[in-house]
Amino acid sequence: MGLPTPACSPDRVCDDPSAEISVAVQANDASRILDAVGHQAAYVFGNSGRAITALELVIRHPEQVLAPVAHEPPLVNLLPDASALFGEVDAIMATYKSEGAAAAMWQFAMFAGMVPRGTAGPGPAMARAQDASPSPNLFLGNMLVPITRYVADRATLTTTAIRISVGVGNASAEQVANRSALALAAL
């Protein structure tokens, strides 16, 4: 189980900076942006966690989506080793809370397959920069757990009239997001 943090309701604005930002909130935000710019429907491309947002947009607001492309969505729950992977995410979150963003982002990079497991972490200057940056702190503190714990509505995704394209790369073979994208495509 993930470390408990407050969550925002998908249908309201959340002003708690420590709250997890659910995939539903992210999809509803994307819908509101499309409304605000006057688009009735849009071509949607999402990579990694944003691919999950694209899938949730198809589920929640199908009238706004044309030809979605989900490139390597990390749908961890579709994988046979999901329990072990959820444990790794929990360890990343524990590292974030005890050692900061730089150490946790390095651990995440190994989890995701961006660097080989066991590779030495970032140097002190990079660590200070990452710990001070809002970007890794937003990702780790608010988005990693909701994205990796996301469970898509399989019935909707497999019966929608919208053709969902799933993308994978050759260089990312065997990485978590690549494997889960292939599992999604198999659905």
C-alpha positions as CSV (number, residue, x, y, z in Angstrom):
1,M,0.0,0.0,0.0
2,G,1.1,3.6,-0.7
3,L,1.8,6.0,2.0
4,P,-1.5,7.8,2.9
5,T,-1.9,11.3,1.7
6,P,-5.0,13.4,1.1
7,A,-6.7,13.1,-2.3
8,C,-8.6,15.7,-4.3
9,S,-12.1,15.0,-5.5
10,P,-12.1,14.6,-9.3
11,D,-14.9,17.2,-9.7
12,R,-13.5,20.1,-7.7
13,V,-10.4,22.2,-7.5
14,C,-8.0,21.1,-4.8
15,D,-6.0,23.6,-3.0
16,D,-4.1,21.2,-0.8
17,P,-0.5,21.2,-2.1
18,S,0.2,17.9,-0.4
19,A,-2.8,16.1,-1.9
20,E,-2.4,13.3,-4.4
21,I,-3.6,14.4,-7.9
22,S,-5.7,11.5,-9.2
23,V,-5.8,10.5,-12.8
24,A,-9.5,11.5,-12.7
25,V,-8.6,15.0,-11.7
26,Q,-6.0,15.2,-14.4
27,A,-8.5,14.0,-17.1
28,N,-11.1,16.4,-15.9
29,D,-8.5,19.2,-16.0
30,A,-7.7,18.3,-19.6
31,S,-11.4,18.3,-20.4
32,R,-11.8,21.8,-18.9
33,I,-8.8,23.0,-20.9
34,L,-10.4,21.8,-24.1
35,D,-13.6,23.5,-23.1
36,A,-11.8,26.7,-22.3
37,V,-10.0,26.9,-25.7
38,G,-13.2,26.1,-27.5
39,H,-12.4,22.7,-28.9
40,Q,-15.3,20.2,-29.1
41,A,-12.8,17.3,-29.7
42,A,-9.1,17.0,-30.0
43,Y,-6.5,14.5,-31.1
44,V,-4.8,13.3,-28.0
45,F,-1.3,12.0,-27.5
46,G,0.0,11.0,-24.1
47,N,3.3,9.5,-23.0
48,S,3.9,7.6,-19.8
49,G,1.7,9.0,-17.1
50,R,0.0,11.4,-19.6
51,A,-0.9,8.3,-21.6
52,I,-2.9,7.2,-18.6
53,T,-4.6,10.6,-18.5
54,A,-5.5,10.2,-22.2
55,L,-7.1,6.8,-21.4
56,E,-9.1,8.3,-18.5
57,L,-10.1,11.2,-20.8
58,V,-11.5,8.5,-23.2
59,I,-13.4,7.0,-20.3
60,R,-14.7,10.2,-18.7
61,H,-15.1,12.5,-21.7
62,P,-15.2,10.4,-24.9
63,E,-17.0,13.2,-26.8
64,Q,-13.8,15.3,-26.5
65,V,-11.3,12.7,-27.9
66,L,-10.3,11.9,-31.4
67,A,-7.9,9.1,-32.2
68,P,-6.0,8.9,-28.9
69,V,-2.5,7.6,-28.8
70,A,-1.3,6.1,-25.5
71,H,2.5,5.8,-25.6
72,E,3.7,3.4,-23.0
73,P,1.2,4.0,-20.2
74,P,2.5,2.5,-17.0
75,L,-0.6,0.4,-16.2
76,V,1.2,-1.5,-13.5
77,N,-1.9,-3.4,-12.5
78,L,-1.9,-5.2,-15.8
79,L,1.4,-6.9,-15.2
80,P,1.9,-10.3,-13.6
81,D,4.5,-8.8,-11.2
82,A,2.3,-5.9,-10.2
83,S,2.6,-6.7,-6.4
84,A,6.4,-6.5,-6.5
85,L,6.3,-3.3,-8.6
86,F,3.8,-1.7,-6.2
87,G,6.3,-2.5,-3.4
88,E,9.0,-0.8,-5.4
89,V,6.8,2.3,-5.7
90,D,6.3,2.2,-1.9
91,A,10.1,2.1,-1.5
92,I,10.5,5.1,-3.8
93,M,8.0,7.0,-1.7
94,A,9.7,6.1,1.5
95,T,13.0,7.2,0.0
96,Y,11.4,10.5,-1.1
97,K,10.1,11.1,2.4
98,S,13.4,10.2,4.1
99,E,16.1,11.3,1.7
100,G,14.5,13.8,-0.7
101,A,13.6,14.1,-4.4
102,A,17.0,13.4,-5.9
103,A,17.5,10.0,-4.2
104,A,13.9,9.0,-5.0
105,M,14.1,10.2,-8.6
106,W,17.2,8.1,-9.1
107,Q,15.4,5.1,-7.6
108,F,12.4,5.8,-9.9
109,A,14.8,5.9,-12.9
110,M,15.9,2.4,-12.0
111,F,12.3,1.3,-11.5
112,A,11.3,2.6,-14.8
113,G,14.3,1.2,-16.6
114,M,15.8,4.5,-17.6
115,V,19.1,3.6,-15.9
116,P,20.4,0.1,-15.1
117,R,19.6,-1.1,-11.6
118,G,22.5,-0.6,-9.2
119,T,23.8,2.4,-11.0
120,A,25.3,5.1,-8.6
121,G,23.0,8.0,-8.0
122,P,23.3,11.6,-9.0
123,G,26.2,13.8,-7.7
124,P,25.6,16.3,-4.9
125,A,25.1,19.3,-7.2
126,M,22.4,17.5,-9.2
127,A,20.8,16.3,-5.9
128,R,20.6,19.8,-4.5
129,A,19.0,21.0,-7.8
130,Q,16.4,18.2,-7.9
131,D,15.5,18.6,-4.2
132,A,14.9,22.3,-4.7
133,S,12.9,21.9,-8.0
134,P,9.1,21.9,-7.9
135,S,8.9,19.4,-10.8
136,P,10.3,16.2,-9.2
137,N,8.6,17.2,-5.9
138,L,5.2,17.5,-7.7
139,F,5.7,14.2,-9.5
140,L,6.8,12.3,-6.4
141,G,4.7,14.0,-3.8
142,N,1.4,14.2,-5.8
143,M,1.4,12.1,-8.9
144,L,3.5,8.9,-8.8
145,V,1.3,6.8,-6.5
146,P,-2.0,7.7,-8.3
147,I,-0.5,7.0,-11.7
148,T,1.1,3.7,-10.8
149,R,-1.9,2.6,-8.8
150,Y,-4.4,3.6,-11.6
151,V,-6.8,0.9,-12.7
152,A,-8.5,1.6,-16.0
153,D,-12.1,0.8,-16.7
154,R,-11.3,-2.2,-19.0
155,A,-15.0,-2.6,-20.0
156,T,-15.1,1.0,-21.4
157,L,-11.7,0.9,-23.0
158,T,-12.5,-2.4,-24.8
159,T,-16.0,-1.5,-25.9
160,T,-15.6,2.2,-26.9
161,A,-16.1,3.2,-30.5
162,I,-13.0,5.3,-30.2
163,R,-10.0,3.6,-31.7
164,I,-7.2,3.8,-29.2
165,S,-3.7,3.4,-30.5
166,V,-1.1,2.1,-28.1
167,G,2.6,2.9,-28.8
168,V,5.7,1.2,-27.6
169,G,9.4,1.7,-28.4
170,N,12.1,-0.7,-29.3
171,A,14.7,0.9,-27.0
172,S,12.3,0.5,-24.0
173,A,11.7,-3.2,-24.4
174,E,11.2,-4.9,-21.0
175,Q,10.7,-1.6,-19.2
176,V,7.6,-1.4,-17.0
177,A,5.8,1.1,-19.2
178,N,6.6,-0.9,-22.4
179,R,5.4,-4.1,-20.8
180,S,2.2,-2.6,-19.6
181,A,1.5,-1.0,-23.0
182,L,1.8,-4.4,-24.6
183,A,-0.6,-5.7,-22.0
184,L,-3.0,-2.9,-22.7
185,A,-2.8,-3.6,-26.5
186,A,-3.6,-7.3,-25.8
187,L,-6.9,-6.2,-24.2
